[in-house]
Amino acid sequence: MRKCAVGGQAVMEGVMMKSEEGIAMAVRRADGKIVASYTAQTTRAKKGTFLGLPIVRGVVALFESLATGMKTTTESAKMYGEDAFADEEPSKFEKWLAKTFGKSVENIVIGMAAVLGILLAVGLFMFLPQLIASLIFGEGKSVWRSLVEGLLRVAIYVGYLLAVSGIKDMRRIFMYHGAEHKTISCYEAEDVLDPAHAMKHTRLHPRCGTNYLFLVMAVSIFVLTVVDVVFQYGLHINITNKLLAFLFRFGTRILLLPLIAGLSYEVLRWAAKRDNLFTKIVRAPGMGLQYITTKEPTEDMIEVAMAAFYIAMGERTPEYYNDLADAPEEEETDAEGVIVDVEPTEAAHEAEAAEDAETEAEGAGE
C-alpha cells in the first residue's frame, strides 16, 4: 500500500486537493462541466526552521488551513458560477476598510468572516463549556470541573456536526468530502484510479481533519486538567472574586490553544504513520465521526475529486479541464446534415428517477 502526501477538503460543488507544492481545485460548474484552478503554495513550516519544529508546525498548519479553507470556499462559488460579491454593492464601511487597509472588498469580507468564524468557535467550544461547568461546580477547587468541561466540549462538537449534517447544502459538501477520501484511498490501495473503482473504497481516512479536531478536544481535556491541578494545588492560585476567577481560567484556555493544537497535530501525524492496536484506538473516535462528516458520493462527484487529485499530483493541468469545459458542444445531425434535438432516452429517465428515489430513501433513513 502506497502513501500519499496529498490531502484536501470539500468546497462548494467540488474538491480542493493540497500537495507540498500547491493547491488544486476542481468544481462542477452550474452547466455540469468541470473547471479547475491551481495555485503554487508551500507551507511556511519548513524543516530546519523554527516554524518547522514539532508542535510549532502544528500551529502553522492550523492557521494555514483556516486561511486556505476560507479562500477556496469563496473561489469555488465563483467557479461554480455564483460570485457572492458580484451582485452586492459594497457598504460605505466596507469601502472605508478597503481604502484604509489597501485590500479589495472581497478580501476584507473574507477576513471578517474568518474572524467571526474563530470567535464563534471559541464561544461555542471554549466559553460555553466553561460557563456550564462553572455553573455546576462553582469557581472553587475541583478537578472534576475540568473533566466535565472537556466532556461538554466533545458533546457540543458532536451535536454541532449532527445539526449541520441535516442541512441540504452541507450534505452535498459532506458527499464531496467522501469523494475526496475515496479518491485518496483508491490511489493508496494502488487500484485503478477511476470513479467506478473508487466507489468500492472507504470514505474514512486517518488523516482527515475530523480526526484532528476530535484530537484537539481530547488533548484539551488532558492539558487543561493538568494545568488546573498545577494552578490550584501546586501554585495555590486562589482568586476569590468569581468573575475574575472565571476570566482567569478562560484566559489560560485561550493562551493554551496553540499548545493544544500543536500537540494534537503531532499525535495525528504519529497515529497516521502507524497501524497497530494502540493507534487504531487513538484514531477510532475521529474515524467514527467521519460517518457524520462524510457521506457516500456519486461517481460524478468522484470524477471532480479525481480532477483535483490529478492536478495536485502534477499529472494534468487546470487548462486540460477548462479547455474541455469551454469547448463548444458537438451537435448531432441526421444523414442530410440537419441538426436534430437529442431527447433523453427512457432508460435515462428511469435511471434519474431511481437516483432520486435512492436519495430520498437515504434522507428518510438518517
Order of alpha helices (4+ residues) and beta strands (2+ residues): beta-beta-beta-beta-alpha-alpha-alpha-alpha-alpha-alpha-alpha-alpha-alpha-alpha-alpha-alpha-alpha
